[in-house]
Amino acid sequence: MATPHTVAFHTLGCKLNFSETSAIRRSFEEKGYTTVPFESGADVYVLNTCSVTEFADKKCRYEVRRALKYSPDAKIVVVGCYAQLKPAEIAEIPGVDLVLGAAEKFRILDFIDGLAHSTGKGMVAAGDVKEANSFVDAFSFGDRTRSFLKVQDGCDYKCSFCTIPQARGASRSDTVENVVRNARSIAESGVKEIVLTGVNLGDFGNGTEVIEGVRPAREALFIDLIRELDQVEGIERFRISSIEPNLLTEEIISFVASSQKFCPHFHVPLQSGSDKILRNMRRRYGTTLYRERMDWIRKYLPHAGIGVDVIVGFPGETEEDFLDTCDFLTDLDVSYLHVFTYSERANTPAASMLDVVPMEERRRRNDWLRNISLKKKMSFMNRFLGSSRPVLMEGGFSQGAVQGYTDNYIKVTVPCEESCINTVQQVRLKNVESSCESVRGELIFAPA
């Protein structure tokens, strides 16, 4: 096919996907393509998909239809986790021209010419996930204040509900040297905050290649990486996106407490407050270890924001198990919850487990935990009213105000000039807004 001139992207899912979309976008632009907004109509659309929820199929189909609405003759390429897991299924979606798996997505331009012979049924290039055995670095760009920097990929854990190892392969990492190099490049672009991303971030250091299931000896640990990143000039903030509790060491927490750049903010998956359910999920910790990690955070960082992932309605979760989760979370000093309703994923051990929880009951439990989350969030925000926190002014300029986040991850709306965007300002937190989603603040100006 003749080389198209325009390309548009849409990303579903996690921060890691956003970083990888940016890497794919850069490869297009290096070949002379112009990136345009999705709604503008493009010659090629690239959809980067997620497989975490039961709605992956619906979301993918919707975005394909939306792309064809804006550009009926466009070539549609689908990549990402859902593309690796269900390539043939996606290829049958009307309008899809190309489906690329985990090992092929970063070679997308090698496949573009073959689209000239598209017959209306998608062409599939998705090999065995074991072929995704090398690390490809990536970081997001386009947001002038924050960048998602990929440092790790894949996962060696075998959680019974999760398809990520099937979608992304074995755990592998970038080198410390290359991560630092990328962080410096991001700093040169003027970005002030970097969010470190990966599938299993705390497993950093596994080596860049996995050959026949064997990888080189571990050369570094996550603590080694963050110590080096702390020295990068030009970046004012680093955030750790999510880290498994068994990999969140006291050494990491104490380092964050001593750092001037790493934010006092942790997101630590729990999934269940029932030890029975955690065992059935094949998680690598119990509630005792999890509580210990929370205590460590509060010991070193009393003001830290702490987010928690929880899954409700896992097979075999009785009302007593669910109430154990509610009691455990109610008693924990955490800041907010991300609550997921369990959905069966094909080819996972959990999908064939007995004692399935009815969907209506799963939704009821989801609503219950969301109420607990709201109370936690309100309590955390109220704790800091009247105090001042550093806020990275990010954008959303409207009616003379800018939005941003405190170092400990409280969303703040601040009356100020648009010129404040992409600066860190000291802000006094005044009151929780009616939406209960953010706090109203005011700038604290240093004396002349």
C-alpha positions as CSV (number, residue, x, y, z in Angstrom):
1,M,0.0,0.0,0.0
2,A,1.1,3.6,-0.5
3,T,2.5,5.0,2.6
4,P,-0.3,6.7,4.6
5,H,0.4,10.2,6.0
6,T,-1.7,10.2,9.1
7,V,-2.1,7.9,12.1
8,A,-4.2,8.0,15.3
9,F,-4.0,6.1,18.5
10,H,-6.3,5.0,21.3
11,T,-5.1,3.3,24.5
12,L,-7.2,1.1,26.8
13,G,-6.0,0.0,30.2
14,C,-3.0,0.6,32.3
15,K,-0.2,3.2,32.5
16,L,2.2,0.6,30.9
17,N,-0.1,0.6,27.8
18,F,0.1,4.3,27.6
19,S,3.9,4.2,27.7
20,E,4.0,1.6,25.0
21,T,1.5,3.5,22.8
22,S,3.9,6.4,22.9
23,A,6.8,4.2,21.8
24,I,4.8,2.9,18.9
25,R,3.7,6.5,18.0
26,R,7.4,7.6,17.9
27,S,8.2,4.7,15.5
28,F,5.5,6.0,13.1
29,E,6.6,9.6,13.3
30,E,10.2,8.6,12.6
31,K,8.9,7.0,9.3
32,G,7.2,10.3,8.3
33,Y,3.6,9.7,9.6
34,T,1.8,12.6,11.2
35,T,-0.2,11.8,14.4
36,V,-3.6,13.3,14.4
37,P,-6.5,13.4,16.9
38,F,-8.7,10.3,16.8
39,E,-11.7,12.3,15.8
40,S,-9.9,14.0,12.9
41,G,-9.9,10.9,10.7
42,A,-6.6,9.1,9.9
43,D,-5.2,6.7,7.3
44,V,-4.2,4.2,10.1
45,Y,-5.7,3.7,13.5
46,V,-3.8,1.8,16.2
47,L,-5.8,0.5,19.1
48,N,-3.8,-0.7,22.1
49,T,-6.0,-3.0,24.1
50,C,-6.4,-4.4,27.7
51,S,-7.6,-7.7,28.9
52,V,-8.1,-7.1,32.6
53,T,-11.9,-6.9,32.6
54,E,-14.8,-8.7,30.9
55,F,-15.5,-5.6,28.8
56,A,-12.3,-5.9,26.7
57,D,-14.2,-7.2,23.7
58,K,-17.0,-4.6,23.9
59,K,-14.5,-1.8,24.3
60,C,-12.4,-3.0,21.3
61,R,-15.4,-3.3,19.1
62,Y,-16.7,0.1,20.1
63,E,-13.3,1.8,19.3
64,V,-13.2,0.0,15.9
65,R,-16.6,1.3,15.0
66,R,-15.7,4.8,16.2
67,A,-12.5,4.8,14.0
68,L,-14.5,3.8,10.9
69,K,-17.0,6.4,11.7
70,Y,-14.4,9.1,11.4
71,S,-12.4,7.5,8.5
72,P,-14.4,4.7,6.7
73,D,-11.4,3.7,4.6
74,A,-8.8,3.6,7.4
75,K,-6.7,0.6,8.2
76,I,-7.3,-0.6,11.7
77,V,-4.5,-2.3,13.7
78,V,-5.2,-3.9,17.1
79,V,-2.3,-4.6,19.5
80,G,-2.0,-5.1,23.3
81,C,-2.9,-7.8,25.8
82,Y,-6.3,-8.6,24.4
83,A,-4.7,-9.0,20.9
84,Q,-2.3,-11.6,22.3
85,L,-5.0,-13.5,24.1
86,K,-7.8,-13.5,21.5
87,P,-6.2,-12.7,18.1
88,A,-8.6,-14.8,15.9
89,E,-11.6,-13.3,17.7
90,I,-10.4,-9.8,17.1
91,A,-9.6,-10.5,13.5
92,E,-13.3,-11.4,12.9
93,I,-14.4,-7.9,14.0
94,P,-15.6,-6.1,10.9
95,G,-13.1,-3.4,9.9
96,V,-10.0,-4.9,11.7
97,D,-7.2,-5.2,9.2
98,L,-4.3,-6.4,11.4
99,V,-3.8,-8.0,14.9
100,L,-0.4,-8.0,16.5
101,G,0.7,-10.0,19.5
102,A,3.1,-9.1,22.3
103,A,6.2,-10.1,20.4
104,E,5.1,-8.3,17.2
105,K,3.6,-5.0,18.3
106,F,6.8,-3.0,18.3
107,R,7.5,-4.2,14.7
108,I,4.2,-2.8,13.6
109,L,5.7,-0.9,10.6
110,D,7.1,-4.2,9.2
111,F,3.5,-5.3,8.7
112,I,1.9,-2.1,7.3
113,D,2.7,-2.8,3.7
114,G,0.8,-6.1,3.9
115,L,-2.4,-4.3,4.6
116,A,-2.7,-3.4,0.9
117,H,-4.0,-6.9,0.4
118,S,-6.5,-6.8,3.2
119,T,-9.7,-8.8,2.2
120,G,-11.9,-7.5,5.0
121,K,-10.8,-10.2,7.5
122,G,-8.0,-9.2,9.8
123,M,-4.5,-10.5,9.2
124,V,-3.1,-12.0,12.4
125,A,0.6,-11.9,13.5
126,A,0.5,-13.1,17.1
127,G,2.9,-15.9,18.0
128,D,3.3,-17.8,21.2
129,V,3.8,-15.4,24.2
130,K,7.1,-17.1,24.9
131,E,8.4,-15.2,21.8
132,A,7.9,-12.0,23.8
133,N,11.2,-12.7,25.6
134,S,13.1,-9.4,25.4
135,F,12.5,-6.0,27.0
136,V,11.5,-3.1,24.8
137,D,11.7,0.3,26.6
138,A,9.0,2.9,26.4
139,F,7.8,6.1,27.9
140,S,4.8,8.3,27.3
141,F,5.1,11.8,26.0
142,G,2.6,14.6,25.0
143,D,1.6,15.4,28.6
144,R,3.8,18.3,29.5
145,T,3.7,17.6,33.2
146,R,3.9,13.8,33.6
147,S,5.5,10.8,31.8
148,F,4.9,7.0,32.4
149,L,8.3,5.3,32.2
150,K,8.3,1.5,31.5
151,V,11.0,-0.2,33.5
152,Q,9.7,-3.8,33.7
153,D,7.4,-6.1,31.7
154,G,5.9,-9.6,32.1
155,C,5.2,-11.6,35.2
156,D,6.4,-14.9,36.7
157,Y,3.6,-15.0,39.3
158,K,0.7,-17.5,38.7
159,C,-2.2,-15.8,40.3
160,S,-5.3,-18.0,39.6
161,F,-7.4,-15.1,38.2
162,C,-4.9,-13.4,36.0
163,T,-4.1,-13.6,32.3
164,I,-1.2,-11.2,32.2
165,P,1.5,-13.9,32.1
166,Q,-0.3,-15.3,29.0
167,A,-0.6,-11.8,27.5
168,R,2.9,-10.4,28.2
169,G,5.2,-13.4,29.0
170,A,7.9,-13.9,31.6
171,S,9.3,-11.1,33.8
172,R,12.0,-9.1,32.3
173,S,13.4,-5.6,32.9
174,D,15.4,-2.7,31.5
175,T,18.9,-2.0,32.8
176,V,19.4,0.7,35.4
177,E,21.6,2.6,33.0
178,N,19.0,2.7,30.3
179,V,16.2,3.7,32.6
180,V,18.3,6.6,33.9
181,R,19.1,7.5,30.3
182,N,15.4,7.6,29.5
183,A,14.6,9.6,32.6
184,R,17.2,12.2,31.6
185,S,15.6,12.4,28.1
186,I,12.2,13.0,29.7
187,A,13.7,15.7,31.9
188,E,15.0,17.4,28.9
189,S,11.5,17.7,27.5
190,G,10.4,19.7,30.5
191,V,8.3,17.1,32.2
192,K,8.4,17.4,36.0
193,E,7.0,14.0,37.1
194,I,7.8,10.4,36.1
195,V,5.6,7.5,37.1
196,L,7.5,4.2,37.1
197,T,5.5,1.5,35.4
198,G,5.6,-2.3,34.9
199,V,3.5,-5.4,35.3
200,N,5.3,-6.5,38.4
201,L,7.4,-3.4,39.2
202,G,9.1,-4.7,42.4
203,D,10.5,-7.6,40.4
204,F,12.7,-5.2,38.5
205,G,16.2,-6.5,37.7
206,N,15.4,-9.9,36.1
207,G,17.4,-9.1,33.0
208,T,16.5,-7.9,29.5
209,E,16.1,-11.3,27.8
210,V,14.5,-14.7,28.6
211,I,15.9,-17.4,26.4
212,E,14.2,-20.8,26.5
213,G,12.8,-19.9,29.9
214,V,16.2,-19.0,31.3
215,R,17.4,-15.5,32.1
216,P,20.7,-14.0,33.2
217,A,21.5,-13.7,36.9
218,R,19.8,-10.7,38.5
219,E,22.0,-7.7,38.2
220,A,20.1,-5.1,40.2
221,L,17.1,-4.7,42.6
222,F,14.3,-2.2,42.5
223,I,16.0,-0.3,45.4
224,D,19.1,0.1,43.2
225,L,17.0,1.6,40.4
226,I,15.3,4.2,42.6
227,R,18.5,5.2,44.2
228,E,20.0,6.0,40.8
229,L,16.8,7.8,39.6
230,D,16.9,10.0,42.7
231,Q,20.0,11.6,41.3
232,V,18.5,12.6,37.9
233,E,18.4,16.3,37.5
234,G,15.4,18.1,36.1
235,I,12.8,15.7,37.4
236,E,11.1,17.0,40.5
237,R,8.9,14.0,41.3
238,F,9.0,10.2,40.9
239,R,6.0,8.0,41.7
240,I,5.9,4.2,42.1
241,S,2.8,3.1,40.2
242,S,2.0,-0.2,41.9
243,I,4.1,-2.7,43.9
244,E,3.3,-6.1,45.3
245,P,3.2,-6.2,49.1
246,N,5.7,-9.1,49.3
247,L,8.2,-7.0,47.2
248,L,7.7,-3.8,49.1
249,T,10.6,-3.9,51.5
250,E,11.3,-1.7,54.5
251,E,14.4,-0.6,52.7
252,I,12.3,0.8,49.8
253,I,9.9,2.5,52.2
254,S,12.7,4.1,54.2
255,F,14.4,5.3,51.1
256,V,11.3,7.0,49.8
257,A,10.9,8.7,53.2
258,S,14.5,10.1,52.9
259,S,14.1,11.1,49.2
260,Q,13.4,14.7,48.1
261,K,12.0,13.4,44.8
262,F,10.1,10.1,45.4
263,C,6.5,10.9,46.4
264,P,5.1,9.6,49.7
265,H,2.5,7.6,47.8
266,F,2.2,3.8,47.4
267,H,-0.3,1.7,45.6
268,V,-0.2,-1.8,47.0
269,P,-2.6,-4.6,45.7
270,L,-4.4,-6.5,48.4
271,Q,-7.2,-8.3,46.4
272,S,-8.8,-9.8,49.5
273,G,-8.8,-9.4,53.3
274,S,-9.5,-13.2,53.7
275,D,-6.5,-15.5,54.0
276,K,-8.6,-18.3,52.6
277,I,-9.3,-16.3,49.4
278,L,-5.8,-15.1,49.1
279,R,-4.6,-18.7,49.1
280,N,-7.1,-19.6,46.4
281,M,-6.0,-16.6,44.4
282,R,-2.4,-17.9,44.7
283,R,-1.2,-14.6,46.1
284,R,2.3,-14.6,47.7
285,Y,1.3,-13.1,51.0
286,G,-1.3,-13.2,53.7
287,T,-3.1,-10.5,55.7
288,T,-0.4,-10.5,58.4
289,L,2.3,-9.5,55.9
290,Y,0.1,-7.0,54.2
291,R,-0.7,-5.3,57.6
292,E,3.0,-5.2,58.4
293,R,3.7,-3.4,55.2
294,M,1.1,-0.8,55.9
295,D,2.5,-0.3,59.4
296,W,6.0,0.2,57.9
297,I,4.6,2.9,55.6
298,R,2.9,4.7,58.5
299,K,6.1,4.4,60.6
300,Y,8.3,6.1,58.0
301,L,5.7,8.2,56.2
302,P,2.7,9.1,58.4
303,H,1.4,11.5,55.7
304,A,1.7,9.0,52.7
305,G,-1.2,8.3,50.4
306,I,-1.9,4.6,50.1
307,G,-4.1,3.0,47.4
308,V,-5.3,-0.6,47.6
309,D,-6.6,-2.9,44.8
310,V,-9.5,-5.3,45.9
311,I,-11.4,-7.9,44.0
312,V,-14.9,-8.9,45.1
313,G,-16.9,-11.9,44.2
314,F,-14.0,-14.3,43.6
315,P,-15.2,-18.0,43.4
316,G,-15.8,-19.4,46.8
317,E,-16.0,-16.0,48.5
318,T,-18.7,-16.4,51.2
319,E,-20.4,-13.6,53.0
320,E,-18.1,-14.3,55.9
321,D,-15.0,-14.0,53.7
322,F,-16.3,-10.7,52.3
323,L,-17.0,-9.4,55.8
324,D,-13.4,-10.3,56.7
325,T,-12.3,-8.1,53.8
326,C,-14.5,-5.3,54.9
327,D,-13.3,-5.5,58.5
328,F,-9.7,-5.8,57.5
329,L,-9.9,-2.7,55.2
330,T,-11.9,-0.7,57.7
331,D,-9.2,-1.2,60.2
332,L,-6.3,-0.3,57.9
333,D,-5.1,3.3,57.7
334,V,-5.2,3.6,53.9
335,S,-6.4,6.4,51.6
336,Y,-8.5,4.9,48.9
337,L,-9.5,1.6,47.2
338,H,-9.7,0.5,43.6
339,V,-12.5,-2.0,43.7
340,F,-12.8,-4.6,40.9
341,T,-15.7,-7.0,40.3
342,Y,-14.3,-10.5,39.6
343,S,-14.9,-11.6,36.0
344,E,-14.0,-15.0,34.6
345,R,-11.0,-15.0,32.3
346,A,-10.6,-17.9,29.9
347,N,-7.7,-20.3,30.6
348,T,-7.2,-19.3,34.2
349,P,-7.6,-21.8,37.1
350,A,-10.2,-19.5,38.8
351,A,-12.5,-19.8,35.8
352,S,-13.2,-23.5,36.6
353,M,-13.5,-23.1,40.3
354,L,-16.8,-24.0,42.0
355,D,-19.0,-22.0,44.3
356,V,-19.4,-19.1,41.8
357,V,-20.7,-15.9,43.3
358,P,-23.8,-14.6,41.5
359,M,-23.1,-11.4,39.5
360,E,-25.8,-9.5,41.4
361,E,-24.0,-10.4,44.6
362,R,-20.7,-9.4,43.2
363,R,-22.1,-6.0,42.3
364,R,-23.6,-5.6,45.8
365,R,-20.2,-6.3,47.4
366,N,-18.5,-3.9,44.9
367,D,-20.9,-1.1,46.0
368,W,-20.3,-1.8,49.7
369,L,-16.5,-1.5,49.3
370,R,-16.9,1.6,47.2
371,N,-18.7,3.2,50.1
372,I,-15.8,2.2,52.4
373,S,-13.4,3.7,49.9
374,L,-15.3,7.0,49.8
375,K,-15.1,7.2,53.6
376,K,-11.4,6.4,53.5
377,K,-10.8,9.1,50.9
378,M,-12.9,11.7,52.7
379,S,-11.0,11.0,56.0
380,F,-7.7,11.2,54.3
381,M,-8.5,14.5,52.6
382,N,-9.9,16.0,55.8
383,R,-6.8,15.1,57.7
384,F,-4.8,17.6,55.7
385,L,-7.2,20.5,55.6
386,G,-5.5,23.7,56.8
387,S,-2.0,22.3,56.0
388,S,0.1,23.0,53.0
389,R,1.4,20.5,50.5
390,P,3.5,20.7,47.3
391,V,1.2,20.5,44.2
392,L,2.3,19.9,40.7
393,M,-0.1,22.1,38.7
394,E,-1.1,19.9,35.8
395,G,-3.8,21.5,33.8
396,G,-7.5,21.6,33.3
397,F,-7.4,25.4,33.4
398,S,-11.0,26.6,33.7
399,Q,-12.6,29.6,35.3
400,G,-9.3,30.8,36.6
401,A,-8.3,27.6,38.3
402,V,-5.8,24.8,37.7
403,Q,-5.9,21.2,38.9
404,G,-3.0,19.1,40.2
405,Y,-2.0,16.5,42.8
406,T,-0.2,16.9,46.1
407,D,2.9,14.7,46.7
408,N,0.7,12.3,48.6
409,Y,-1.9,12.1,45.9
410,I,-4.7,14.4,46.9
411,K,-6.4,16.0,43.9
412,V,-6.5,19.8,44.3
413,T,-8.2,22.7,42.5
414,V,-6.3,25.9,42.8
415,P,-7.3,29.4,41.7
416,C,-4.2,30.7,39.8
417,E,-2.9,31.8,36.4
418,E,-2.5,29.3,33.5
419,S,1.2,30.1,33.7
420,C,1.3,28.0,36.9
421,I,0.9,24.8,34.9
422,N,3.9,22.5,35.1
423,T,5.2,24.1,38.2
424,V,5.3,22.8,41.7
425,Q,3.6,25.2,44.1
426,Q,3.0,25.2,47.9
427,V,-0.8,25.1,48.4
428,R,-2.9,25.4,51.5
429,L,-5.7,22.9,51.5
430,K,-8.9,24.6,52.4
431,N,-12.0,22.4,52.0
432,V,-13.3,19.3,50.3
433,E,-15.3,20.1,47.1
434,S,-18.9,19.0,46.8
435,S,-17.9,16.3,44.3
436,C,-15.9,14.6,47.1
437,E,-13.2,14.0,44.5
438,S,-10.9,16.9,45.2
439,V,-9.9,19.7,47.6
440,R,-10.0,23.4,47.0
441,G,-6.7,25.0,47.7
442,E,-5.0,28.4,47.6
443,L,-1.4,29.3,46.6
444,I,1.0,30.2,49.4
445,F,3.3,32.8,48.0
446,A,6.8,33.1,49.5
447,P,7.8,36.5,50.8
448,A,9.5,38.8,48.4
